[in-house]
Amino acid sequence: MQNKKTRPTRSDLTVLRQIYNFIPPHLVPRLSRETGSEKKTRSFSSWSHVVSMLFAQLTRSIGLNDVCDSLRLNSSSLSSVRAATPPSRNGLSHANKVRPAEMAEKLFWSVLEHLEKTFPQYGKGKLPGPLRRFRRSIQIIDSTTIELVANCMDWAKHRRRKAAAKTHMRLDMESLLPRFAIVDTAKHNDNRKARELCAGLKDGEIVIFDRAYNDWEHLSDLSKRGIWWVGREKKGTVYDLLSCREISGEIVADEEIMLTNNTHARRVTAWGVVDGKRRQMTFLTNHLDWSAATICELYKARWQIEIFFKQIKQTLKLGDFLGHSANAVRWQVWIALLVYVLLRFISRMTQWSHSFTRLFAIVRASLWKRINMLDYLQKLCGTAGGHFRHLARPEQAYFAGF
């Protein structure tokens, strides 16, 4: 007998429509006018395009035919989603190619802003462990590479036989939500995007990044703006040693240094474990008063962005693409980020305590069912508990003793 506590409550709306209702009705038409998207493919509306791409992500469709056939078979239910129409294969392919991806980007940021206004607690959270004592925003910067097919995507070639796109991200560590993102080719070094990623940071905030984003002039500018930064040291870094501090435990060295561009910084070396092997790691920061252990804890928290990338790449459709053009790839990446934000909003509304993968699987399996999705997820009780934030934690590195 089915457990009454988990029996879904009937609803007049399909789960798919309930998800789309989180997007304000006026938003897509307005962005379509602003970006000129409607002029590109008049027979296939911008709203139908967004609906189709969201559906492709929610179902992990294997190709254009998969998306089009599935929506055509459910065209009656689809028409109730603000009069959306199923696309043809050529129509969806053409829309991905010519309709500006700028519209998908603006849609992502607009929906995220709308959700945070609708439910203020959505944009808030708790810092992990010992970092809860910080009363300021902590931002993490990193990038992830998305492999593409070199012989089909010449625009994305970055090596002789390889092609890839790269997503640069600034993530709020408190809420685990994106605050700035750049979708580009992988041919350029990460430090070229550092200034754009940090442009929105405010005085007193903390930013954490890997050594790929080291740019001494940029770090000097951050210090002048009153922004605290923590990063890894690159091999061959040239500096002048000013003084050494007392060390204890797993700390190997704690030094005050002067970089080649006259930036005053701290250099902390500590023992860590990477891929099961014990090794030394060296960090740089412009904060001279933090303890060495605090600097190590801050950099350790940078792995939160690895969790974010792991969730979206393993769960959403970012392994293969519905188009070969740069515009089509950007469309798919921005819509994938939008799906992540919507599912995170659902998890916060329902106080979901299981894994992100399980939430995605339940939503995918029930898209055309007429049940109250939020009510069902609140009632659902399984064998796996825990908290959303700490699931799928990567174990590439940790610092013993902290």
Residue pairs with C-beta under 8 A, 6 or more apart in sequence:
3 381
5 379
5 381
6 376
6 379
6 380
6 381
7 379
8 366
8 369
8 371
8 372
8 375
8 376
9 371
9 372
9 375
9 376
10 370
10 371
10 372
11 18
11 370
11 371
11 372
11 373
12 370
13 21
13 80
13 370
14 77
14 80
14 367
14 368
14 369
14 370
15 363
15 366
15 367
15 368
15 369
15 370
15 371
15 373
16 55
16 58
16 77
16 81
16 367
16 368
17 77
17 80
17 81
18 372
18 373
18 374
19 54
19 58
19 342
19 346
19 363
19 373
20 51
20 54
20 81
20 82
22 111
22 115
22 342
22 345
23 50
23 107
23 111
23 114
24 111
24 114
25 82
27 107
27 110
27 111
27 114
28 46
28 47
28 50
28 107
29 46
29 47
31 37
31 46
31 103
31 106
31 107
31 110
32 38
32 46
32 47
32 103
34 103
34 106
35 100
35 102
35 103
35 106
36 100
37 46
37 99
37 100
37 103
38 45
38 46
40 95
40 98
40 99
40 100
41 49
41 91
41 94
41 95
41 98
41 99
43 91
44 85
44 87
44 91
44 92
44 94
44 95
45 84
45 85
46 99
46 103
47 82
47 83
47 84
48 84
48 85
48 86
48 87
49 87
49 92
49 95
49 99
50 104
50 107
50 335
51 71
51 78
51 81
51 84
52 67
52 68
52 71
52 84
52 86
52 87
52 92
53 96
53 104
53 331
53 332
53 335
54 335
54 338
54 339
55 61
55 67
55 70
55 71
55 367
56 66
56 67
56 317
56 322
56 332
56 335
57 316
57 317
57 332
57 335
57 336
57 339
58 339
58 363
58 364
58 367
59 66
59 67
59 70
59 364
59 367
60 316
60 317
60 364
61 67
61 70
61 317
61 322
62 320
63 322
64 89
64 92
64 93
64 322
65 89
67 87
67 92
67 322
68 86
68 87
68 88
68 89
68 92
71 78
71 86
71 87
72 86
74 368
75 85
75 86
77 368
78 84
78 85
78 86
79 85
87 95
92 322
93 322
93 323
93 328
96 322
96 323
96 325
96 327
96 328
96 331
96 332
97 323
97 325
97 327
97 328
98 327
99 327
99 331
100 327
101 183
101 327
101 330
101 331
101 334
104 330
104 331
104 334
104 335
104 338
105 183
105 330
105 334
107 334
107 338
108 334
108 335
108 337
108 338
108 341
111 338
111 341
111 342
112 177
112 178
112 341
115 122
115 341
115 342
115 345
116 122
116 123
119 345
119 348
119 349
121 348
122 175
122 344
122 345
122 348
123 172
123 175
123 177
124 174
124 175
125 174
125 175
125 176
125 389
126 132
126 174
126 389
127 134
127 138
127 173
127 174
127 301
128 173
128 301
128 304
128 389
128 390
129 297
130 294
130 297
131 138
131 173
131 297
131 298
131 301
134 206
136 204
136 205
136 206
137 172
137 174
137 202
137 205
137 206
138 172
138 173
138 174
138 205
138 206
138 207
138 208
138 298
138 301
139 170
139 171
139 172
139 173
139 179
139 201
139 205
139 206
139 207
139 208
140 170
140 171
140 173
140 207
140 208
140 209
140 301
140 302
140 304
140 305
141 168
141 169
141 170
141 171
141 194
141 197
141 198
141 207
141 208
141 209
141 210
141 213
141 305
142 168
142 169
142 171
142 209
142 210
142 302
142 305
142 306
142 309
143 166
143 167
143 168
143 169
143 190
143 193
143 212
144 166
144 167
144 169
144 309
144 313
145 164
145 165
145 166
145 186
146 164
146 165
146 166
146 167
146 313
146 318
146 329
146 333
147 162
147 163
147 164
148 156
148 163
148 164
148 165
148 321
148 329
149 163
149 324
150 156
150 157
150 161
150 162
150 163
152 324
153 163
153 324
153 326
153 329
154 163
155 185
155 325
155 326
156 163
156 164
156 165
156 185
156 186
156 187
156 326
156 329
157 163
157 187
158 164
158 185
158 186
158 187
164 185
164 186
165 183
165 184
165 185
165 186
165 329
165 333
166 183
166 184
166 185
166 186
167 181
167 182
167 183
167 333
168 181
168 182
168 184
168 190
168 193
168 196
168 197
169 178
169 180
169 181
169 197
169 305
169 308
169 309
170 178
170 179
170 180
170 181
170 197
170 198
170 200
170 207
171 177
171 178
171 179
171 304
171 305
171 308
172 178
172 179
173 208
173 301
173 304
176 304
176 307
176 308
176 344
176 389
177 341
177 344
178 337
178 341
179 200
180 196
180 197
180 199
180 200
181 337
182 193
182 196
182 197
183 329
183 330
183 333
183 334
184 193
185 326
189 212
190 210
190 212
190 213
191 212
191 213
191 214
191 215
191 218
193 213
194 209
194 213
194 215
194 218
195 215
195 218
195 221
197 213
198 207
198 218
198 222
198 227
201 207
201 222
201 225
201 227
202 227
203 225
203 226
203 227
204 226
204 227
204 228
205 227
205 228
206 227
206 228
206 229
206 230
206 298
207 222
207 227
207 228
207 229
207 230
208 229
208 230
208 231
208 298
208 299
208 301
208 302
209 229
209 230
209 231
209 302
210 231
210 232
210 302
211 231
211 232
211 233
211 234
213 231
214 231
214 232
214 233
214 234
214 284
216 259
216 260
216 261
216 263
217 261
219 229
219 231
219 259
219 263
219 265
219 286
220 259
220 261
220 262
220 263
222 229
222 286
223 229
223 263
223 264
223 286
228 285
228 286
228 287
229 285
229 286
230 283
230 284
230 285
230 287
230 295
230 298
230 299
231 283
231 284
231 285
231 299
232 281
232 282
232 283
232 284
232 299
233 267
233 282
233 283
233 284
237 259
237 284
238 259
238 260
239 257
239 258
239 259
239 260
239 265
239 267
240 257
240 258
241 255
241 256
241 257
242 255
242 256
242 257
242 258
242 264
243 255
243 256
244 253
244 254
244 255
244 256
245 254
245 255
245 256
245 292
246 254
247 253
247 254
247 292
249 293
249 401
250 270
250 271
250 296
250 399
250 400
250 401
250 402
251 268
251 269
251 270
251 292
251 293
251 296
252 269
252 270
252 271
252 280
253 267
253 268
253 269
253 282
254 266
254 267
254 268
254 269
254 292
255 266
255 267
255 268
256 264
256 265
256 266
256 267
256 288
257 264
257 265
257 266
257 267
258 264
258 265
259 265
263 286
264 286
264 288
265 284
265 285
265 286
266 284
266 285
266 286
266 287
266 288
266 290
266 295
267 282
267 283
267 284
268 282
268 283
268 284
268 285
268 292
268 295
268 296
269 280
269 281
269 282
269 283
270 280
270 281
270 283
270 292
270 296
270 399
271 278
271 279
271 280
271 281
271 399
271 400
271 401
272 278
272 279
272 280
272 281
272 296
272 397
272 398
272 399
272 400
273 279
273 397
273 398
273 399
273 400
274 281
274 396
274 397
275 396
278 400
281 299
281 397
281 399
283 295
283 296
283 299
285 295
285 298
287 295
290 298
293 402
296 399
296 402
297 399
297 402
300 397
300 398
300 399
300 402
303 393
303 394
303 396
303 397
306 394
306 396
307 392
307 393
307 394
310 392
310 394
311 340
311 356
311 357
311 392
312 318
312 336
312 337
312 340
313 319
314 357
315 356
315 357
315 360
316 336
316 339
316 340
316 360
317 332
317 336
318 332
318 333
318 336
321 328
321 329
321 332
322 328
322 332
323 329
323 331
323 332
343 356
343 359
343 360
343 363
346 352
346 359
346 363
346 373
346 374
346 377
347 356
347 359
347 388
349 374
350 374
350 377
350 378
351 378
352 359
352 377
352 388
353 385
353 386
353 387
353 388
354 382
354 384
354 385
354 386
354 388
354 391
355 384
355 386
355 388
355 391
355 392
356 388
356 391
356 392
357 392
358 382
358 384
359 377
362 377
362 380
363 373
366 373
366 376
